[in-house]
Amino acid sequence: MKKWSDVRKSLYTEEEIRASNFKVAIMTELAKARDDDKITQQELNRILEEEYPILCHAESGEPITQLDTLLKLLAPLGKTLAIVPLEV
């Protein structure tokens, strides 16, 4: 039986795998930070003065098309993005 990692490598390029991992990390950390602060999606949207779908979509893994939108979601949670070396 093949491992998922082997199947994944046969189906996707390394760039696609990195992009997918990045999306999962963002949505996981965004939801975790919100949960740690005991803030609901509705409360965060109210703080941000945004419509509900933006945060809901971000946490479900849909693409965030603008970096400033992501930074705006992270700021009230005391978070930001960092540029770090890729883990190989």
C-alpha positions, 0 to 999 in steps of 0.5 A: 500500500502506498503512503499518502505522501508518495501519492501526493508527490505523484499528483502535485508539484513541490510548489503546489504542495508548499502552497497547500501546506501554507494555506492549511497553516494559515487557516489553522493558526487563524482559527487557533488564535481566535479560539485562544482569545475566545473570540467568535467569528462574528465578534472578530468580524465586528471588530474588523467591521467586515462581512462575515464571509471573509473570516469564514472563508479564510478559516475554511481554506478558501484563498485570501486574495490580498495580503492586507486582508490577511494582515487585517484578520491577524492584527486584532489577534496579536498576530502577523506574518513572518518571512522564514526559510522553507523547511525542506 
